[in-house]
Amino acid sequence: MIALVEKPPEPTLADFQSHPPEDQEWVEGRLIEKKHMTILHSKVQSNLAFLWKKYLLESGQGGEVYVELPCITTGRGRRPDVCYATAELVAQFGQETVLPQSPSLAAEIASPNDSAEELFAKAAEYLASGCGEVWLVFPENCRVLIVTANQTLAFQGEDSAHCQRFLLGFQVSLPSLFS
């Protein structure tokens, strides 16, 4: 007797939107595990989230800072490493399971296995779905690229990176971000 094992159906974007699985994104019709996070990646993620949150509280601009917030981009389910949502986004969607668009400001922290092409594609995806500014952070090389719809700024060494569209006035020296 041969037993047929039925393969469970692939989850849909609607499945991701209603029950976003931890540490996974929904890309091209399948769940992709976010992996290859290093200790340095985790440290920089924590540093940036802390610094953005501290600035947010000190400046009184409103909104929220999140880590791994599930959101919908251009037909994909993503989880930016760190992000900021304006007070308006929080008021409109703060009770949802998944943000139905990109956050206002997003940061992706490169892991050793991430390619530059993948990170720039992800930045374009965020920008196309409501994000105004994306930070691409490269801990291994101590560099930050800030991407908006019309420019890309590069910071390295002793530079201070500063927000372009949201959290205006925020700046961080790269040595303190990567320390």
Contact map, one row per residue, 1 for C-alpha under 8 A:
11100000000000000000000000000000000000000000000000000000000000000000000000000000000000000000000000000000000000000000000000000000000000000000000000000000000000000000000000000000000
11110000000000000000000000000000000000000000000000000000000000000000000000000000000000000000000000000000000000000000000000000000000000000000000000000000000000000000000000000000000
11111000000000000000000000000000000000000000000000000000000000000000000000000000000000000000000000000000000000000000000000000000000000000000000000000000000000000000000000000000000
01111100000000000000000000000000000000000000000000000000000000000000000000000000000000000000000000000000000000000000000000000000000000000000000000000000000000000000000000000000000
00111110000000000000000000000000000000000000000000000000000000000000000000000000000000000000000000000000000000000000000000000000000000000000000000000000000000000000000000000000000
00011111000000000000000000000000000000000000000000000000000000000000000000000000000000000000000000000000000000000000000000000000000000000000000000000000000000000000000000000000000
00001111100000000000000000000000000000000000000000000000000000000000000000000000000000000000000000000000000000000000000000000000000000000000000000000000000000000000000000000000000
00000111110000000000000000000000000000000000000000000000000000000000000000000000000000000000000000000000000000000000000000000000000000000000000000000000000000000000000000000000000
00000011111000000000000000000000000000000000000000000000000000000000000000000000000000000000000000000000000000000000000000000000000000000000000000000000000000000000000000000000000
00000001111100000000000000001100000000000000000000000000000000000000000000000000000000000000000000000000000000000000000000000000000000000000000000000000000000000000000000000000000
00000000111111110000000000001110000000000000000000000000000000000000000000000000000000000000000000000000000000000000000000000000000000000000000000000000000000000000000000000000000
00000000011111110000000000001100000000000000000000000000000000000000000000000000000000000000000000000000000000000000000000000000000000000000000000000000000000000000000000000000000
00000000001111111000000001001000000000000000000000000000000000000000000000111000000000000000000000000000000000000000000000000000000000000000000000000000000000000000000000000000000
00000000001111111100000000000000000000000000000000000000000000000000000000000000000000000000000000000000000000000000000000000000000000000000000000000000000000000000000000000000000
00000000001111111111000000000000000000000000000000000000000000000000000000000000000000000000000000000000000000000000000000000000000000000000000000000000000000000000000000000000000
00000000001111111111100001000000000000000000000000000000000000000000000000001000000000000000000000000000000000000000000000000000000000000000000000000000000000000000000000000000000
00000000000011111111000000000000000000000000000000000000000000000000001100001000000000000000000011000000000000000000000000000000000000000000000000000000000000000000000000000000000
00000000000001111111000000000000000000000000000000000000000000000000000000000000000000000000000011000000000000000000000000000000000000000000000000000000000000000000000000000000000
00000000000000111111100000000000000000000000000000000000000000000000000000000000000000000000000010000000000000000000000000000000000000000000000000000000000000000000000000000000000
00000000000000111111110100000000000000000000000000000000000000000000010000000000000000000000000011000000000000000000000000000000000000000000000000000000000000000000000000000000000
00000000000000010011111110000000000000000000000000000000000000000000000000000000000000000000000000000000000000000000000000000000000000000000000000000000000000000000000000000000000
00000000000000000001111100000000000000000000000000000000000000000000000000000000000000000000000000000000000000000000000000000000000000000000000000000000000000000000000000000000000
00000000000000000000111110000000111000000000000000000000000000000001000000000010000000000000000000000000000000000000000000000000000000000000000000000000000000000000000000000000000
00000000000000000001111111000011110000000000000000000000000000000000000000000110000000000000000000000000000000000000000000000000000000000000000000000000000000000000000000000000000
00000000000000000000101111100011110000000000000000000000000000000000000000011110000000000000000000000000000000000000000000000000000000000000000000000000000000000000000000000000000
00000000000010010000000111111111000000000000000000000000000000000000000000011100000000000000000000000000000000000000000000000000000000000000000000000000000000000000000000000000000
00000000000000000000000011111111000000000000000000000000000000000000000000011000000000000000000000000000000000000000000000000000000000000000000000000000000000000000000000000000000
00000000000000000000000001111100000000000000000000000000000000000000000000010000000000000000000000000000000000000000000000000000000000000000000000000000000000000000000000000000000
00000000011110000000000001111110000000000000000000000000000000000000000000000000000000000000000000000000000000000000000000000000000000000000000000000000000000000000000000000000000
00000000011100000000000001111111000000000000000000000000000000000000000000000000000000000000000000000000000000000000000000000000000000000000000000000000000000000000000000000000000
00000000001000000000000111101111100000000000000000000000000000000000000000000000000000000000000000000000000000000000000000000000000000000000000000000000000000000000000000000000000
00000000000000000000000111100111110000000000000000000000000000000000000000000000000000000000000000000000000000000000000000000000000000000000000000000000000000000000000000000000000
00000000000000000000001110000011111000000000000000000000000000000000000000000000000000000000000000000000000000000000000000000000000000000000000000000000000000000000000000000000000
00000000000000000000001110000001111110000000000000000000000000000000000000000000000000000000000000000000000000000000000000000000000000000000000000000000000000000000000000000000000
00000000000000000000001000000000111110000000000000000000000000000000000000000000000000000000000000000000000000000000000000000000000000000000000000000000000000000000000000000000000
00000000000000000000000000000000011111000000000000000000000000000000000000000000000000000000000000000000000000111000000000000000000000000000000000000000000000000000000000000000000
00000000000000000000000000000000011111101100000000000000000000000000000000000000000000000000000000000000000000100000000000000000000000000000000000000000000000000000000000000000000
00000000000000000000000000000000000111111100000000000000000000000000000000000000000000000000000000000000000000100000000000000000000000000000000000000000000000000000000000000000000
00000000000000000000000000000000000011111110000000000000000000000000000000000000000000000000000000000000000000000000000000000000000000000000000000000000000000000000000000000000000
00000000000000000000000000000000000001111111000000000000000000000000000000000000000000000000000000000000000000000000000000000000000000000010000000000000000000000000000000000000000
00000000000000000000000000000000000011111111100000000000000000000000000000000000000000000000000000000000000011100000000000000000000000000010000000000000000000000000000000000000000
00000000000000000000000000000000000011111111110000000000000000000000000000000000000000000000000000000000000000000000000000000000000000000000000000000000000000000000000000000000000
00000000000000000000000000000000000000111111111000000000000000000000000000000000000000000000000000000000000000000000000000000000000000000000000000000000000000000000000000000000000
00000000000000000000000000000000000000011111111100000000000000000000000000000000000000000000000000000000000010000000000000000000000000000010000000000000000000000000000000000000110
00000000000000000000000000000000000000001111111110000000000000000000000000000000110000000000000000000000000010000000000000000000000000000000000000000000000000000000000000000000000
00000000000000000000000000000000000000000111111111000000000000000000000000000000000000000000000000000000000000000000000000000000000000000000000000000000000000000000000000000000000
00000000000000000000000000000000000000000011111111100000000000000000000000000000000000000000000000000000000000000000000000000000000000000000000000000000000000000000000000000000110
00000000000000000000000000000000000000000001111111110000000000000000000000000000010000000000000000000000000000000000000000000000000000000000000000000000000000000000000000000000100
00000000000000000000000000000000000000000000111111111000000000001110000000000000011000000000000000000000000000000000000000000000000000000000000000000000000000000000000000000000000
00000000000000000000000000000000000000000000011111111100000000000000000000000000000000000000000000000000000000000000000000000000000000000000000000000000000000000000000000000000000
00000000000000000000000000000000000000000000001111111110000000000000000000000000000000000000000000000000000000000000000000000000000000000000000000000000000000000000000000000000000
00000000000000000000000000000000000000000000000111111111000000001000000000000000000000000000000000000000000000000000000000000000000000000000000000000000000000000000001001000000000
00000000000000000000000000000000000000000000000011111111100000011000000000000000000000000000000000000000000000000000000000000000000000000000000000000000000000000000000000000000000
00000000000000000000000000000000000000000000000001111111110000000000000000000000000000000000000000000000000000000000000000000000000000000000000000000000000000000000000000000000000
00000000000000000000000000000000000000000000000000111111111000000000000000000000000000000000000000000000000000000000000000000000000000000000000000000000000000000000001001000000000
00000000000000000000000000000000000000000000000000011111111111110000000000000000000000000000000000000000000000000000000000000000000000000000000000000000000000000000001000000000000
00000000000000000000000000000000000000000000000000001111111111000000000000000000000000000000000000000000000000000000000000000000000000000000000000000000000000000000000000000000000
00000000000000000000000000000000000000000000000000000111111100000000000000000000000000000000000000000000000000000000000000000000000000000000000000000000000000000000000000000000000
00000000000000000000000000000000000000000000000000000011111110000000000000000000000000000000000000000000000000000000000000000000000000000000000000000000000000000000000000000000000
00000000000000000000000000000000000000000000000000000001111111000000000000000000000000000000000000000000000000000000000000000000000000000000000000000000000000000000000000000000000
00000000000000000000000000000000000000000000000000000001101111100000000000000000000000000000000000000000000000000000000000000000000000000000000000000000000000000000001000000000000
00000000000000000000000000000000000000000000000000000001100111110000000000000000000001100000000000000000000000000000000000000000000000000000000000000000000000000000000000000000000
00000000000000000000000000000000000000000000000000000001000011111000000000000000000111111100000000000000000000000000000000000000000000000000000000000000000000000000000000000000000
00000000000000000000000000000000000000000000000000001001000001111100000000000000000111100100000000000000000000000000000000000000000000000000000000000000000000000000000000000000000
00000000000000000000000000000000000000000000000010011000000000111110000000000000011110000000000000000000000000000000000000000000000000000000000000000000000000000000000000000000000
00000000000000000000000000000000000000000000000010000000000000011111100000000000011110000000000000000000000000000000000000000000000000000000000000000000000000000000000000000000000
00000000000000000000000000000000000000000000000010000000000000001111100000000001111000000000000000000000000000000000000000000000000000000000000000000000000000000000000000000000000
00000000000000000000001000000000000000000000000000000000000000000111110000000011111000000000000000000000000000000000000000000000000000000000000000000000000000000000000000000000000
00000000000000000000000000000000000000000000000000000000000000000111111000000111111000000000000001100000000000000000000000000000000000000000000000000000000000000000000000000000000
00000000000000000001000000000000000000000000000000000000000000000001111100001111000000000000000011100000000000000000000000000000000000000000000000000000000000000000000000000000000
00000000000000001000000000000000000000000000000000000000000000000000111110001110000000000000000001111110000000000000000000000000000000000000000000000000000000000000000000000000000
00000000000000001000000000000000000000000000000000000000000000000000011111111100000000000000000001111100000000000000000000000000100000000000000000000000000000000000000000000000000
00000000000000000000000000000000000000000000000000000000000000000000001111111100000000000000000000011100000000000000000000001101100000000000000000000000000000000000000000000000000
00000000000000000000000000000000000000000000000000000000000000000000000111110000000000000000000000000000000000000000000000001101100000000000000000000000000000000000000000000000000
00000000000010000000000000000000000000000000000000000000000000000000000111111000000000000000000000000000000000000000000000000000000000000000000000000000000000000000000000000000000
00000000000010000000000011110000000000000000000000000000000000000000000111111100000000000000000000000000000000000000000000000000000000000000000000000000000000000000000000000000000
00000000000010011000000011100000000000000000000000000000000000000000011110111110000000000000000000000000000000000000000000000000000000000000000000000000000000000000000000000000000
00000000000000000000000111000000000000000000000000000000000000000000111110011111000000000000000000000000000000000000000000000000000000000000000000000000000000000000000000000000000
00000000000000000000001110000000000000000000000000000000000000000001111000001111100000000000000000000000000000000000000000000000000000000000000000000000000000000000000000000000000
00000000000000000000000000000000000000000000000000000000000000000011110000000111111000000000000000000000011100000000000000000000000000000000000000000000000000000000000000000000000
00000000000000000000000000000000000000000000100000000000000000000011100000000011111000000000000000000000011110000000000000000000000000000000000000000000000000000000000000000000000
00000000000000000000000000000000000000000000100110000000000000001111100000000001111100000000000000000000011100000000000000000000000000000000000000000000000000000000000000000000000
00000000000000000000000000000000000000000000000010000000000000001111100000000001111110000000000000000011111000000000000000000000000000000000000000000000000000000000000000000000000
00000000000000000000000000000000000000000000000000000000000000111100000000000000011111000000000000000011110000000000000000000000000000000000000000000000000000000000000000000000000
00000000000000000000000000000000000000000000000000000000000000111100000000000000001111111100000000000011100000000000000000000000000000000000000000000000000000000000000000000000000
00000000000000000000000000000000000000000000000000000000000001110000000000000000000111111100000000000011000000000000000000000000000000000000000000000000000000000000000000000000000
00000000000000000000000000000000000000000000000000000000000001110000000000000000000011111110000000000000000000000000000000000000000000000000000000000000000000000000000000000000000
00000000000000000000000000000000000000000000000000000000000000100000000000000000000011111111000000000000000000000000000000000000000000000000000000000000000000000000000000000000000
00000000000000000000000000000000000000000000000000000000000000100000000000000000000011111111110000000010000000000000000000000000000000000000000000000000000000000000000000000000000
00000000000000000000000000000000000000000000000000000000000000110000000000000000000011111111110000000000000000000000000000000000000000000000000000000000000000000000000000000000000
00000000000000000000000000000000000000000000000000000000000000000000000000000000000000111111110000000000000000000000000000000000000000000000000000000000000000000000000000000000000
00000000000000000000000000000000000000000000000000000000000000000000000000000000000000011111110000000000000000000000000000000000000000000000000000000000000000000000000000000000000
00000000000000000000000000000000000000000000000000000000000000000000000000000000000000001111111100110000000000000000000000000000000000000000000000000000000000000000000000000000000
00000000000000000000000000000000000000000000000000000000000000000000000000000000000000001111111100100000000000000000000000000000000000000000000000000000000000000000000000000000000
00000000000000000000000000000000000000000000000000000000000000000000000000000000000000000000111110000000000000000000000000000000000000000000000000000000000000000000000000000000000
00000000000000000000000000000000000000000000000000000000000000000000000000000000000000000000111111100000000000000000000000000000000000000000000000000000000000000000000000000000000
00000000000000001111000000000000000000000000000000000000000000000000010000000000000000000000001111100000000000000000000000000000000000000000000000000000000000000000000000000000000
00000000000000001101000000000000000000000000000000000000000000000000111100000000000000000000000111110000000000000000000000000000000000000000000000000000000000000000000000000000000
00000000000000000000000000000000000000000000000000000000000000000000111100000000000000000000110111111110000000000000000000000000000000000000000000000000000000000000000000000000000
00000000000000000000000000000000000000000000000000000000000000000000001110000000000000000000100001111100000000000000000000000000000000000000000000000000000000000000000000000000000
00000000000000000000000000000000000000000000000000000000000000000000001110000000000000000000000000111110000000000000000000000000110000000000000000000000000000000000000000000000000
00000000000000000000000000000000000000000000000000000000000000000000001110000000000000000000000000111111000000000000000000000110111000000000000000000000000000000000000000000000000
00000000000000000000000000000000000000000000000000000000000000000000001000000000001111001000000000101111110000000000000000000100011000000000000000000000000000000000000000000000000
00000000000000000000000000000000000000000000000000000000000000000000000000000000001111000000000000000111110000000000000000000000011110000000000000000000000000000000010000000000000
00000000000000000000000000000000000000000000000000000000000000000000000000000000001110000000000000000011111000000000000000000000001111100000000000000000000000000000010000000000000
00000000000000000000000000000000000000000000000000000000000000000000000000000001111100000000000000000011111100000000000000000100001011100000000000000000000000000000000000000000000
00000000000000000000000000000000000000000000000000000000000000000000000000000001111000000000000000000000111110000000000000000000000001111000000000000000000000000000000000000000000
00000000000000000000000000000000000000000000000000000000000000000000000000000001110000000000000000000000011111000000001000000000000001111000000000000000000000000000000000000000000
00000000000000000000000000000000000000001001100000000000000000000000000000000000100000000000000000000000001111100000000000000000000000011110000000000000000000000000000000000000000
00000000000000000000000000000000000000001000000000000000000000000000000000000000000000000000000000000000000111111100001000000000000000011110000000000000000000000000000000000000000
00000000000000000000000000000000000111001000000000000000000000000000000000000000000000000000000000000000000011111100000000000000000000000100000000000000000000000000000000000000000
00000000000000000000000000000000000100000000000000000000000000000000000000000000000000000000000000000000000001111100000000000000000000000001000000000000000000000000000000000000000
00000000000000000000000000000000000100000000000000000000000000000000000000000000000000000000000000000000000001111110000000000000000000000000000000000000000000000000000000000000000
00000000000000000000000000000000000000000000000000000000000000000000000000000000000000000000000000000000000001111111011000000000000000000000000000000000000000000000000000000000000
00000000000000000000000000000000000000000000000000000000000000000000000000000000000000000000000000000000000000001111111000000000000000000000000000000000000000000000000000000000000
00000000000000000000000000000000000000000000000000000000000000000000000000000000000000000000000000000000000000000111111100000000000000000000000000000000000000000000000000000000000
00000000000000000000000000000000000000000000000000000000000000000000000000000000000000000000000000000000000000000011111110000000000000000000000000000000000000000000000000000000000
00000000000000000000000000000000000000000000000000000000000000000000000000000000000000000000000000000000000000000111111111000000000000000000000000000000000000000000000000000000000
00000000000000000000000000000000000000000000000000000000000000000000000000000000000000000000000000000000000101000111111111100000000000010000000000000000000000000000000000000000000
00000000000000000000000000000000000000000000000000000000000000000000000000000000000000000000000000000000000000000001111111110000000000000000000000000000000000000000000000000000000
00000000000000000000000000000000000000000000000000000000000000000000000000000000000000000000000000000000000000000000111111111000000000000000000000000000000000000000000000000000000
00000000000000000000000000000000000000000000000000000000000000000000000000000000000000000000000000000000000000000000011111111100000000000000000000000000000000000000000000000000000
00000000000000000000000000000000000000000000000000000000000000000000000000000000000000000000000000000000000000000000001111111110000001010000000000100000000000000000000000000000000
00000000000000000000000000000000000000000000000000000000000000000000000000000000000000000000000000000000000000000000000111111111000000000000000000000000000000000000000000000000000
00000000000000000000000000000000000000000000000000000000000000000000000011000000000000000000000000000000000000000000000011111111100000000000000000000000000000000000000000000000000
00000000000000000000000000000000000000000000000000000000000000000000000011000000000000000000000000000110010000000000000001111111111001000000000000000000000000000000000000000000000
00000000000000000000000000000000000000000000000000000000000000000000000000000000000000000000000000000100000000000000000000111111111111000000000000011000000000000000000000000000000
00000000000000000000000000000000000000000000000000000000000000000000000011000000000000000000000000000000000000000000000000011111111000000000000000000000000000000000000000000000000
00000000000000000000000000000000000000000000000000000000000000000000000111000000000000000000000000001100000000000000000000001111111000000000000000000000000000000000000000000000000
00000000000000000000000000000000000000000000000000000000000000000000000000000000000000000000000000001111000000000000000000000111111100000000000000000000000000000000000000000000000
00000000000000000000000000000000000000000000000000000000000000000000000000000000000000000000000000000111110000000000000000000111111111000000000000000000000000000000000000000000000
00000000000000000000000000000000000000000000000000000000000000000000000000000000000000000000000000000001100000000000000000000010011111000000000000011000000000000000110000000000000
00000000000000000000000000000000000000000000000000000000000000000000000000000000000000000000000000000001110000000000000000000010001111100000000001111000000000000011110000000000000
00000000000000000000000000000000000000000000000000000000000000000000000000000000000000000000000000000000111100000000000000100110001111110000000001110000000000000000000000000000000
00000000000000000000000000000000000000000000000000000000000000000000000000000000000000000000000000000000111100000000000000000000000011111000000111100000000000000000000000000000000
00000000000000000000000000000000000000000000000000000000000000000000000000000000000000000000000000000000001111000000001000100000000001111100000111100000000000000000000000000000000
00000000000000000000000000000000000000000000000000000000000000000000000000000000000000000000000000000000001111000000000000000000000000111110011110000000000000000000000000000000000
00000000000000000000000000000000000000000000000000000000000000000000000000000000000000000000000000000000000011100000000000000000000000011111111100000000000000000000000000000000000
00000000000000000000000000000000000000011001000000000000000000000000000000000000000000000000000000000000000011000000000000000000000000001111111000000000000000000000000000000000010
00000000000000000000000000000000000000000000000000000000000000000000000000000000000000000000000000000000000000010000000000000000000000000111110000000000000000000000000000000000000
00000000000000000000000000000000000000000000000000000000000000000000000000000000000000000000000000000000000000000000000000000000000000000111111000000000000000000000000000000000000
00000000000000000000000000000000000000000000000000000000000000000000000000000000000000000000000000000000000000000000000000000000000000001111111100000000000110000000000000000110010
00000000000000000000000000000000000000000000000000000000000000000000000000000000000000000000000000000000000000000000000000000000000000001110111110000000011110000000000000000100000
00000000000000000000000000000000000000000000000000000000000000000000000000000000000000000000000000000000000000000000000000000000000000111100011111000000011100001000000000000000000
00000000000000000000000000000000000000000000000000000000000000000000000000000000000000000000000000000000000000000000000000000000000000111000001111100001111000000000000000000000000
00000000000000000000000000000000000000000000000000000000000000000000000000000000000000000000000000000000000000000000000000000000000011110000000111110001110000000000000000000000000
00000000000000000000000000000000000000000000000000000000000000000000000000000000000000000000000000000000000000000000000000100000000011110000000011111111100000000000000000000000000
00000000000000000000000000000000000000000000000000000000000000000000000000000000000000000000000000000000000000000000000000000010000111000000000001111111000000000000000000000000000
00000000000000000000000000000000000000000000000000000000000000000000000000000000000000000000000000000000000000000000000000000010000110000000000000111110000000000000000000000000000
00000000000000000000000000000000000000000000000000000000000000000000000000000000000000000000000000000000000000000000000000000000000000000000000000111111000000000000000000000000000
00000000000000000000000000000000000000000000000000000000000000000000000000000000000000000000000000000000000000000000000000000000000000000000000000111111100000000000000000000000000
00000000000000000000000000000000000000000000000000000000000000000000000000000000000000000000000000000000000000000000000000000000000000000000000011110111110000000000000000000000000
00000000000000000000000000000000000000000000000000000000000000000000000000000000000000000000000000000000000000000000000000000000000000000000000011100011111000000000000000000000000
00000000000000000000000000000000000000000000000000000000000000000000000000000000000000000000000000000000000000000000000000000000000000000000001111000001111100000000000000000000000
00000000000000000000000000000000000000000000000000000000000000000000000000000000000000000000000000000000000000000000000000000000000000000000001110000000111110111000000000000100000
00000000000000000000000000000000000000000000000000000000000000000000000000000000000000000000000000000000000000000000000000000000000000000000011100000000011111100000000000000100000
00000000000000000000000000000000000000000000000000000000000000000000000000000000000000000000000000000000000000000000000000000000000000000000011000000000001111100000000000000110000
00000000000000000000000000000000000000000000000000000000000000000000000000000000000000000000000000000000000000000000000000000000000000000000000000000000000111110000000000001110000
00000000000000000000000000000000000000000000000000000000000000000000000000000000000000000000000000000000000000000000000000000000000000000000000000000000001111111000000000001100000
00000000000000000000000000000000000000000000000000000000000000000000000000000000000000000000000000000000000000000000000000000000000000000000000000000000001001111100000000111100000
00000000000000000000000000000000000000000000000000000000000000000000000000000000000000000000000000000000000000000000000000000000000000000000000100000000001000111110000000111100000
00000000000000000000000000000000000000000000000000000000000000000000000000000000000000000000000000000000000000000000000000000000000000000000000000000000000000011111000111110000000
00000000000000000000000000000000000000000000000000000000000000000000000000000000000000000000000000000000000000000000000000000000000010000000000000000000000000001111111111100000000
00000000000000000000000000000000000000000000000000000000000000000000000000000000000000000000000000000000000000000000000000000000000010000000000000000000000000000111111100000000000
00000000000000000000000000000000000000000000000000000000000000000000000000000000000000000000000000000000000000000000000000000000000110000000000000000000000000000011111100000000000
00000000000000000000000000000000000000000000000000000000000000000000000000000000000000000000000000000001100000000000000000000000000110000000000000000000000000000011111100000000000
00000000000000000000000000000000000000000000000000010011000010000000000000000000000000000000000000000000000000000000000000000000000000000000000000000000000000000011111111000000000
00000000000000000000000000000000000000000000000000000000000000000000000000000000000000000000000000000000000000000000000000000000000000000000000000000000000000000111111111000000000
00000000000000000000000000000000000000000000000000000000000000000000000000000000000000000000000000000000000000000000000000000000000000000000000000000000000000000110001111100000000
00000000000000000000000000000000000000000000000000010010000000000000000000000000000000000000000000000000000000000000000000000000000000000000000000000000000000000110001111110000000
00000000000000000000000000000000000000000000000000000000000000000000000000000000000000000000000000000000000000000000000000000000000000000000000000000000000000011110000011111000000
00000000000000000000000000000000000000000000000000000000000000000000000000000000000000000000000000000000000000000000000000000000000000000000000000000000000000011100000001111101100
00000000000000000000000000000000000000000000000000000000000000000000000000000000000000000000000000000000000000000000000000000000000000000000000000000000000001111000000000111111100
00000000000000000000000000000000000000000000000000000000000000000000000000000000000000000000000000000000000000000000000000000000000000000000011000000000001111111000000000011111110
00000000000000000000000000000000000000000000000000000000000000000000000000000000000000000000000000000000000000000000000000000000000000000000010000000000000011000000000000001111111
00000000000000000000000000000000000000000000000000000000000000000000000000000000000000000000000000000000000000000000000000000000000000000000000000000000000000000000000000011111111
00000000000000000000000000000000000000000001001100000000000000000000000000000000000000000000000000000000000000000000000000000000000000000000000000000000000000000000000000011111111
00000000000000000000000000000000000000000001001000000000000000000000000000000000000000000000000000000000000000000000000000000000000000000010010000000000000000000000000000000111111
00000000000000000000000000000000000000000000000000000000000000000000000000000000000000000000000000000000000000000000000000000000000000000000000000000000000000000000000000000011111
